[in-house]
Amino acid sequence: MDNNYTPIDVDKIEYKDNGVNTVLLVIVTLTALVLAVMLFVLIQKKMNSTSDILPTPMPTQTITQPTQKPTPTEELFPVATATPTINLTVTPEASPTSNITQK
């Protein structure tokens, strides 16, 4: 026979009352169940509300434009004419003595 195991001493292992741990475990389990049910209900409510409000397709309206093309009466691109202008105004100039002289 194999004696390759650790024997369990029942006298050393006593039942310890872990009432606080049990209560906390029950509270956590109930909270998780309530949250799961609420999530399921909210998802179902959202799915039902979106299926009720389906957008109705709007009828498309076609606007027909007249096929008559406009006939140009004027030239589309007018030719620009350049006329030279000569500026004959008097400009004042500064002299080395800081006196302004007119030419």
C-alpha positions in Angstrom: 0.0 0.0 0.0 1.0 3.5 -0.6 1.6 5.7 2.4 2.4 8.7 0.3 -0.4 11.0 1.6 -0.9 13.4 4.4 -3.6 12.1 6.9 -6.4 14.5 7.8 -6.6 15.2 11.5 -10.2 15.9 12.2 -9.6 17.2 15.7 -7.4 20.0 14.3 -10.0 21.1 11.8 -12.9 22.5 13.7 -16.0 24.1 12.3 -15.6 27.9 12.5 -18.7 30.0 12.2 -18.1 32.4 9.3 -21.5 34.1 9.4 -20.2 37.4 8.2 -18.6 35.9 5.1 -21.7 33.9 4.3 -23.9 37.0 4.6 -21.6 39.1 2.4 -21.5 36.3 -0.2 -25.3 36.1 -0.2 -25.6 39.9 -0.6 -23.2 39.9 -3.5 -25.0 37.0 -5.2 -28.4 38.6 -4.9 -27.1 41.9 -6.2 -25.6 40.2 -9.2 -28.8 38.4 -9.9 -30.9 41.7 -9.6 -28.5 43.5 -11.9 -28.7 40.7 -14.5 -32.5 40.8 -14.5 -32.6 44.6 -14.7 -30.1 44.6 -17.6 -32.2 41.9 -19.5 -35.4 43.9 -19.0 -33.8 47.2 -20.1 -32.4 45.5 -23.2 -35.7 44.0 -24.1 -37.5 47.3 -23.6 -35.0 49.1 -25.8 -35.4 46.5 -28.5 -39.2 46.8 -28.4 -39.1 50.6 -28.5 -36.8 50.8 -31.5 -38.9 48.3 -33.4 -42.1 50.3 -32.8 -40.5 53.5 -34.2 -39.4 52.4 -37.6 -38.9 55.3 -40.0 -41.4 55.4 -42.8 -39.8 55.9 -46.1 -40.5 59.3 -47.6 -41.7 59.3 -51.2 -39.1 60.8 -53.5 -40.2 63.8 -55.5 -38.7 64.3 -58.9 -38.4 67.8 -60.1 -38.2 68.1 -63.8 -36.3 71.0 -65.2 -37.1 72.5 -68.6 -34.9 71.0 -71.3 -34.7 74.3 -73.1 -31.1 75.6 -73.1 -30.6 79.3 -72.7 -29.3 81.1 -75.8 -26.5 83.5 -75.0 -27.3 87.0 -76.2 -24.1 88.6 -74.8 -20.5 87.5 -75.1 -19.7 84.9 -72.4 -16.1 86.1 -71.8 -15.8 89.8 -72.4 -12.4 90.9 -73.7 -10.6 93.2 -71.3 -9.0 96.3 -72.7 -6.1 98.0 -71.0 -5.6 101.7 -71.3 -2.4 103.2 -70.0 -2.8 106.0 -67.5 -0.2 108.6 -66.7 0.0 110.0 -63.2 0.9 113.6 -63.3 0.7 114.4 -59.6 3.6 116.2 -57.7 5.4 114.0 -55.2 7.4 115.6 -52.4 11.0 114.5 -51.9 13.2 114.9 -48.8 16.5 116.7 -49.2 19.6 116.0 -47.2 18.9 119.0 -45.0 15.5 117.5 -44.0 13.6 120.2 -45.9 10.7 119.0 -48.1 11.0 120.4 -51.6 8.4 120.3 -54.3 9.4 119.3 -57.8 
